[in-house]
Amino acid sequence: MSGLVAGFALVQGAVPTSLILRGVWPMLIITGVAVFIAALLAIREPPLDADIARRIGMTGMIPAMVLTVFTGGLQSPGVVLVALCALAISVPHGPGMALVGSLAAMTTLLGMEALLTKKIIWAPSFLAMTVLVSTAVIPRWLATRMRRQVEVAERRALQVEELAQRGRVGPPAIERPEIVGSPRMQDPAGSPVITYLRMLRDNVGADDAVVWRPRADEPGVLVAWAWSGDDTNGPVSFRKEEWLPLVAWAAENGNVNFDGSGGMPSLAAIAIPPRIGALAGGALSVSHRSGLRQDRDELKRWLPRHADHLADMLALVESGDEVARQNATTLALLQAATDFQKSRSIETLGAEICQSALDVTGAAHAALVRWNADSRKGEVQATSPTAPVRVGLVVTDDSAVGGSCREATPLTWEDARELSRLAVVYGRAEPRRSVSSLGVVPLVRPEGVVGAIVVEGDDINRVRGESVRALRLLGAIAAVSLESQFEYEEIERRARTDVLTGLSNRRYFEEQIERLLDECDRYGGPVSLVVADLDHFKKVNDTYGHDVGDSVLQYVAKAFKDGVRTVDIVTRYGGEEIACLLPQTDLAGAKEFAERMRKAIETRPVQAKSHAIPVTCSLGVATYGGAVPIPRAELFSLADKALYRSKQQGRNRVNAHDASESGSTT
């Protein structure tokens, strides 16, 4: 051994110093050139044959190390040749093997340097190590990364081409994994699918085992439906941008698909076969960032069996979910039938119908429409709290809801985007908006359609055909309750309405004046009363007949109805006398209203039987809770006294009460 060392030292000493390029800068320059050449060789097309490269590296390694020792050891440019040999040896394996080869070569050179010089100079050692790693590892890493990107791009291009040939546009969309489908997928402890995925993950040595399903609204988009990990946001170690196209490719073609071109794969994916009566199959993937435990042949043999087992399990899960949905629908319908019987007003019943519609269908918004088959119009009677339409919106015949009511036909749009772009949902007064999914169920009774239940979804396919079928059962229950409520309200309306003029009658007036005076006493604010009486109305009846007199009364009643606010109350108090209750209106405001009505009636004669009959009226005004205190019991008598003064002063005028007419104060 000592003779061998002496021989090496003698040979090294015999080499002229001019053959040894010593110093840092020459070494860095040579290293840079070598790295550049090595990178070009690593990424060349076609790539170097792996076996040939490995043989060249192994054959040249010993001569390169001997040359390095003879020409200066760790300070010799021969270190670059050693690094190139390590690079060649690592071609079949990757940057990891290049690093291992570099470390082995460095260790050998250090040992030989120590034997020859009896010491180690650390500065040249670090420089030599840098040369080895830079020349062997960096080009191999760049080549591996570029090759992987090229493979992904080629797979995507092939997939796009195949989908285009099948008539589909564009590549499958890539989306952040999310939970869709069965709500039980959100409960890992209770899901047999997730238990199976965890067993599969551990069996193949994966980070994640994932079931991918296509979105209902976008079949080309795969999303994570269930996964083996505990993170509720999805499979965290899955390289979505790189691997999801490979999973989509497997789902389309039905074959096992891998990433990379050699060695242990990091991803394996296969299509899950669909089952009769279940949703579209999807795909199964297993992945590990640094490589799976099983090789490609084993995965090709076992992964299809796991996909078949999962297909059966998914079909069972979906069947169970359907049974659960049916049970929930049945309970909701039974509860609705009970609640509807308890309702005592159309407002309460409408709110309960809308909430039951949401419970039955899972929609985001619901509305109850009242429909008049004779006028072929309707209005929104009630809505759910977040509905995008308002109560009172007129439903027209040319809308989607109006068409459903007119034809007495339930309608479903699982994707209503095109509908909302081309037509209105409720009526022409509705603002333009986008609707994702829509369902309309008319409420049919023997005498015709009395209304409709409308549900909307914020997502495409949120309202589906099966949910609308359940809504039809709810509609059958609701129609009976609604018809009874409508009949009751019609009876109540007739009891409170004057038949000739359509105004409220004296009974209703007396109920409302007490209510308004109570509110005034409790919360403050004025209430004004305007009493009007037609001038010389007996002469109209005597001259033209009572039928013309009725026409005059109807004309005046319409003028008052058109002139008041929605909160005001107009009543035919008796004969030709009309009373108006004006909440939150002071004396000046009531006088202004009375004068406006006087002029409106005076300036438009009534046309009846080819006669233009001039009509005037006298009005009296009084205010409770205003600047001049009056007893609440005297409000009507004070307004009537003011009306009497208008008659005495020549008729066709307005008078208001004054303080001297109040016998006491409140």
Secondary structure, 3 states (H helix, E strand, C coil): CHHHHHHHHHHHHHCCHHHCCCCHHHHHHHHHHHHHHHHHHHCCCCCCCHHHHHHHHHHHHHHHHHHHHHCCHHHCCHHHHHHHHHHHHCCCCCHHHHHHHHHHHHHHHHHHHHHHHCCCCHHHHHHHHHHHHHHHHHHHHHHHHHHHHHHHHHHHHHHHHHHHHCCCCCCCCECCCCCCCCHHHHCHHHCHHHHHHHHHHHHHCCCEEEEEEECCCCCCCEEEEEECCCCCCCCCCCCHHHHHHHHHHHHHHCCCEECCCCCCCCEEEEECCCCCCCCCCCEEEEECCCCCCCCHHHHHHHHHHHHHHHHHHHHHHHHHHHHHHHHHHHHHHHHHHHHHHHCCCHHHHHHHHHHHHHHHHCCCEEEEEEEECCCCEEEEEEECCCCCCCCCCEECCCCHHHHHHHHCCCEEECCCHHHHHHCCCCCCCCCCCCCCEEEEEEEEECCEEEEEEEEEECCCCCCCHHHHHHHHHHHHHHHHHHHHHHHHHHHHHHHHECCCCCCECHHHHHHHHHHHHHHHHHHCCCEEEEEEEECCHHHHHHHHCHHHHHHHHHHHHHHHHHHCCCCCEEEEEECCEEEEEEECCCHHHHHHHHHHHHHHHHCCCEEECCEEECCCEEEEEEEECCCCCCCHHHHHHHHHHHHHHHHHCCCCCEEECCHHHCCCCC
